[in-house]
Amino acid sequence: ISSTTFAKGRWLTFLTTSISQFYSDIYIPYDCEFLIAQLSNQKIVTLSEVYRVHSTSELNVLPVANWNPISQLNWTANEFNERRQDLRGLVIKAAVISD
C-alpha cells in the first residue's frame, strides 16, 4: 500500500498487540486519519490516532477517544489539525516568491 493510498481514506483497525510493535515498519503519513481500537482488561475500548511526521520518524500514538458500554463514546475536543501541530523537530525548507 502506498502512502497516497493511506491518505485518501479513513482507517480503523482493531488490534490486540502493541501498536508500536505492529506498526514499527509501516509509514502512516502525517495527513492520514488512521485509528486503532484496543480493548483493555476493564472492557474499555481506547481509540488512538497513529501517524509519522516523516517516513523515517518515530510512530506517534495519540489517544483520541474512549468507549465503554456505560458512558458510551468520549471523544477528544481537539480538532485534527490541533492534534497534529507538533512536527517533532522536523525542519521544513520553504521559499516565498512574491509577484
C-alpha positions in Angstrom: 0.0 0.0 0.0 1.4 3.4 -0.9 1.4 6.4 1.3 -1.1 8.1 -1.0 -3.5 5.2 -0.6 -3.3 5.7 3.2 -4.0 9.4 3.0 -7.1 9.0 0.7 -9.2 7.2 3.3 -10.1 6.9 6.9 -8.8 3.8 8.6 -9.9 1.9 11.6 -8.1 -1.2 12.8 -8.7 -3.4 15.7 -5.5 -4.5 17.4 -4.7 -6.9 20.3 -0.9 -6.4 20.3 1.4 -3.5 20.9 0.8 -0.6 18.5 4.4 0.4 18.3 5.5 -3.2 17.6 2.8 -4.0 15.0 3.3 -0.7 13.0 7.1 -0.4 13.5 7.9 -0.7 9.8 4.8 0.9 8.3 4.7 4.5 7.2 1.4 6.1 8.1 1.5 9.7 6.6 1.0 12.8 8.7 -2.2 13.7 6.9 -3.8 10.2 7.2 -6.7 9.6 9.6 -5.7 6.2 10.9 -7.3 5.0 14.1 -6.6 1.9 16.2 -9.1 0.4 18.6 -7.8 -1.6 21.6 -9.8 -3.3 24.3 -8.4 -3.1 27.8 -8.9 -5.6 30.7 -11.5 -3.2 32.1 -13.7 -3.6 29.0 -12.9 -0.1 27.8 -12.1 0.5 24.1 -9.3 3.1 23.5 -9.1 4.7 20.1 -5.7 6.1 19.2 -4.5 8.0 16.2 -1.2 6.9 14.7 1.0 8.7 12.2 4.5 9.6 11.3 5.7 13.2 10.7 8.2 11.8 8.1 8.8 8.3 6.7 11.9 8.0 8.9 10.5 9.5 12.1 9.1 7.5 15.1 5.5 6.5 15.2 3.2 9.0 17.0 0.4 7.5 19.0 -2.3 9.9 20.4 -5.3 8.6 22.4 -8.3 10.4 21.0 -11.3 8.6 22.4 -12.6 6.0 24.9 -15.7 3.9 24.7 -17.4 1.7 27.2 -21.0 0.3 27.5 -21.9 2.7 30.3 -20.7 6.2 29.3 -20.5 5.3 25.5 -18.1 7.3 23.4 -15.9 10.1 24.9 -14.0 11.8 22.0 -11.3 14.5 22.4 -12.4 18.1 22.0 -9.2 18.9 19.9 -9.7 19.1 16.2 -7.5 17.1 13.8 -5.2 20.0 12.9 -4.8 20.9 16.6 -3.7 17.4 17.4 -1.0 17.5 14.6 0.7 20.8 15.5 3.9 19.3 16.8 6.2 18.3 13.9 8.6 16.7 16.4 11.6 18.8 15.2 11.1 18.4 11.5 12.6 21.3 9.6 10.6 22.4 6.5 12.5 24.3 3.9 10.3 26.8 2.1 10.5 29.9 -0.1 8.1 32.6 -0.8 8.0 34.2 -4.2 6.0 37.4 -4.5 4.7 38.9 -7.7 
